[in-house]
Every structure is written in C-alpha cells, then in structure tokens.
Amino acid sequence: MGTEFPVASAERTAGPGRVVDVLIIGAGQAGLGVAYWLRRLGDLQVLVVDELLIGQNWLQRWDSLQLFTPRRFSALPGLRFPAGPTRSPSRVEMAQYLQDYVRHFSVPVETGRRVQRLSQDEFGLVAHTANGVIRARQVVLATGPFRRPFVPDAGRGLSSDVRQLHSLQYRRPEDLPPGKVLVVGGGNSAAQLALELQATHSVTMASPGPLWFLPEDIAGISMYWWTLFTGVLQAPADAWASRYVRRRGDAIVGTQLRRLVAVGQVRLHPHRVVAGRDREVELEDGTVLSVSSVLWCTGFRPDTDWIDVPGAVDGSGAPLHDAGASPVRGLHWMGLPWQTRLNSSNIHGVGHDARVTARRLPERGRLALETAVGCGLEVLTQRSATPRPRIAGSARRRCAPLSCQSFTADTARFPSRHLWASCREPGRASRHARGGWEREAN
C-alpha cells in the first residue's frame, strides 16, 4: 500500500534498523497534533507511521456519520476547519481535513506501515514492521482507544437468524433486515443510529441507564460555546465537572431522539442487556424483547497486545500513564479519554494534550545519535529539509515558536497545572483510561 503524502527523508533499510528522535504510531488527529507541536520545538527528527491511509479510520464508519462538534471545535492546531453547508462536519469532510493537514504542514508520514510489535532494548524502543525495525528513544502511542469492537456475551446466545452488527460494521439502514431492530448503547453513536433507523425500522433502544440530553443551542448560541465560556469543556480530569460526566456517562447532543421517545416512535429501555436466547434479548430489569436484528453500539476495548514493553499496560491491557506519561522511559500515550481534561478524547482537546506531550518529550533527552551510529544503525538526516509549520493570525501570537534552548525557561514560566494534577493519587490516570474504554458499553 502506498501513499501520496510526505515521507521520511531516509530510505528504508533491510539492515539493523533506522533511527529517529521521535516515532509517532498513529496518523489520526492525536498523532498529527503531536507531530505539529514537535516540529515547532526545534531540531527533532519526527516520523509518523500508520497502517491505514490518512483519514481512513473516519471513512470506515457509517455513511451518514456527522460529528456532534461544530466546525470551530473540530480543528487541529494551526489550521482552521473549512466552512461547509452544515454546522458540523461529516466523516468525509473530516478525512479530507486530515489529508489537507498533512499536506499543509508537510508532516512526515508513512502509511501502509503496520507496527506488529513494540519492544525495548538497551538503546530505547524498537518498532517492528514488515519493512524492518525503527528505533527511537521516544515513542508516542497515538493509535487511540477505539480499536477493538466490543460485543457483550449476550450476543453469543442469539440465533444465527438474528442479524448482529457492531456500529463499526454498519454502513446504512439497508444493512439490517426489515422489522424490529434493537440498538444497544447509551452514547452519541447509538443515538445517531437510532434516529437514522427509525425511518425504516421499528426501533427499540436498550441503554445502560437513563439517557441525558444537551440541546445543540442555548439562547441561539451553540452549546459548545457555552461549555467553553464556563470552563466545563476544558475542565481538568479530576475537576467536579469531569467527575460528574464520568459518573453519569456521555450526554446525547441534540434533543430529537428525546422527542421521538416521548411520542413512542422510538422505544427506550434504560436497562443493561444481560442475556440473549434464540430471538429474544433479556434486560437487567427482566424485560424480554423479541428482535430480528441487533446493532451493538457498545464501544471498544484496548488493542494493546502488540505492545511488548513491561510496565506499559495493566493486566486488562489498558494504558498505564499519568496524564499521558508512561512509567516506561521514553513512552508516551496520546488521545486517551480523560488524559488530562474532560475533552481529551475529542478533536478539540487534541491541541492541548498534544502540546503537553510535545513539551514533555525534550525533558526525557534526545536520542544518543553517536551511540546509534556506533551500533551500525541508519540515522535519518536532512532535519531541516522541510520548513516549520506556518501559523497565521492569533495562533502565532498565542503560541510563539519554542526552541530547544528556551524550552526549560519557557516551561518554568508557564507550567502546566493539569499535567501532573493526578500525581496526588497514583494510578488515577490509569483508572480514567479504563473508564473511557467502556463509555458507550452496555
């Protein structure tokens, strides 16, 4: 699989490996955000790799997918999201934006490059791919938490005549046979798909608890602006607002589904699915529902089996980290739910967390190039071949370019209050991450 995007400056080698200062695994919004800030910090060789083409993870979702974040809140640092006919971008627009972002900033990306294993040796971290190994003193894991579709055990008890799809497999209403469909889940994905299916099917929803809704507008102003002005959107992960949302679950953005439930056009059971038998599903309160198809909007689980680095994940495979900083030297996480703030897993929160991550990397020390060369490794060169990102307008005033020489002083003047907010309670960030895996689970 090839790519039309900028690639690293050195050729692939069949020898003992290549060496970069920072390897970013994952070319989605989280990985690209870190690459943006790292290239502003100074003379660092950065490489981003991904097994998928840029934006492909968005194009794999259902056809009508519309982000619930307005365009103003759907951009990465340094580049506005373009205007469009709708308030929020579609999945196609989001994929195109990421492709444009890579071109605009000449981010060094290699697609079609799957990291099969990440290990550690005396020189640093080693990414094993089908094309050879890549060695780096610093590795950012930005593949995201939404990787392995989760379906509850109840699905195994249903008859083979019942059509079952996970939301990742669903594309359009025609994918499900006519008749009764049960949408299982309590997040925005479940809400969007229930709304779409009610026009062609008899829809029942089973959520793990009562749903709560937020209007898209308050007094004619987008709800997102209100949450930004009040500080809720960017609340630290341990703030009262974040604890409230984490305890209650994701809010459904928009009230159309609530209206349909009120008039009986969509039936809602706020109870967890506990069993499936033949063509029936049993809920936690004892209710038994007859179904012809089930759409599982039950979230994802960690896909970290390929990470062969002691101390990187816990027994369940969830990341061990403190605000994205792994206890493993040189390893960093990016794009996790509740990583530092309430909106950490949203596109709008990527810029802040990416900058925190990029600022932290130089503190861990640059790659010892002399040692690497002495071991016969190929070092990527031509560090200045690509110009630094161009920042326009107010972004330039807010974010003056940093250099490696001024980094320590700048960090001392502007410490991140949220970066180490959870140090007072060891393991808190890891629990935040585990909670995020199940945010849509039933």
C-alpha positions, 0 to 999 in steps of 0.5 A: 500500500502506498501513499501520496503524502510526505515521507521520511527523508531516509530510505528504508533499510533491510539492515539493523534498523533506522533511527529517529528522535521521535516515532509517532504510531498513529496518523489520526488527529492525536498523532498529527497534533503531536507531530505539529507541536514537535516540529515547532520545538526545534531540531527533532527528527519526527516520523509518523507511521500508520497502517491505514491511509490518512483519514481512513479510520473516519471513512470506515464508519457509517455513511451518514456519520456527522460529528456532534462538534461544530466546525470551530471545535473540530480543528487541529492546531494551526489550521482552521476547519473549512466552512461547509453547508452544515454546522458540523462536519461529516466523516468525509469532510473530516478525512479530507481535513486530515489529508489537507493537514498533512499536506499543509504542514508537510508532516512526515508520514508513512502509511501502509506501515503496520507496527506488529510489535513494540519492544525495548532494548538497551538503546530505547524502543524498537518498532517492528514492521514488515519493512524492518525495525525503527528505533527511537528513544521516544515513542508516542502511542497515538493509535487511540482507544477505539480499536477493538469492537466490543460485543457483550456475551449476550450476543453469543446466545442469539440465533444465527437468524438474528442479524448482529452488527457492531456500529463499526460494521454498519454502513446504512439502514439497508444493512439490517433486515426489515422489522424490529431492530434493537440498538444497544448503547447509551452514547452519541453513536447509538443515538445517531443510529437510532434516529437514522433507523427509525425511518425504516425500522421499528426501533427499540433502544436498550441503554445502560441507564437513563439517557441525558440530553444537551440541546445543540443551542442555548439562547441561539448560541451553540452549546459548545460555546457555552461549555467553553465560556464556563470552563466545563469543556476544558475542565481538568480530569479530576475537576467536579465537572469531569467527575460528574460526566464520568459518573453519569456517562456521555450526554446525547447532543441534540434533543430529537431522539428525546422527542421521538421517545416521548411520542413512542416512535422510538422505544427506550429501555434504560436497562443493561442487556444481560442475556440473549436466547434464540430471538429474544434479548433479556434486560437487567430489569427482566424485560424480554424483547423479541428482535430480528436484528441487533446493532451493538453500539457498545464501544471498544476495548484496548488493542494493546497486545502488540505492545511488548514493553513491561510496565506499559499496560495493566493486566486488562491491557489498558494504558498505564500513564499519568496524564499521558506519561508512561512509567516506561522511559521514553513512552508516551500515550496520546488521545486517551479519554480523560488524559488530562481534561474532560475533552481529551478524547475529542478533536478539540482537546487534541491541541492541548494534550498534544502540546503537553506531550510535545513539551514533555518529550525534550525533558526525557533527552534526545536520542544518543545519535553517536551511540546509534551510529556506533551500533551500525544503525541508519540515522535519518538526516536532512532535519531541516529539509522541510520548513516549520509549520506556518501559523497565521493570525492569533495562533502565532501570537498565542503560541510563539515558536519554542526552541530547544534552548528556551524550552526549560525557561519557557516551561518554568514560566508557564507550567502546566497545572493539569499535567501532573494534577493526578500525581496526588493519587497514583494510578488515577490516570490509569483508572480514567483510561479504563473508564473511557474504554467502556463509555458507550458499553452496555 
